[in-house]
């Protein structure tokens, strides 16, 4: 299982609606709107890196109001 944080920038005033919509996507375990350089932080999981990529590109990035994402896979060192 691969886990990642996805940092999201949104259009002005869209953080709450983006977080709400993303939270219903399968594979997303948490989505919260935050302050700072990013507007929403998502915790997601997938069976492998390829599925994680598909989750981000095909589902998360298609949510209206998102302008940019940064995916940070969790590593165990």
Steps between C-alpha positions, in 0.01 A plus 500: 500500500628847404396805701552863398419856587367707212543875537248697299472861390152619404332799348418772754205400718488138379695319776199380701307373197810328356574327833138390530489352152837329529411340833242281323753352254594135564860483620486836677516449876498868602457837327525825692513864401796682656672838493841574353650441156261208440124510544415131547705208633387148415613167642454220246581133462528258209628148438805623308661813353326456163157493666596803707591686182169407340314615812671839489487562125166346408292581806648764728633736233166489320324670794387848400689782670841331527789692344800290608587182692817366659506130591727395788520121544577388855825309542609285792873543556 
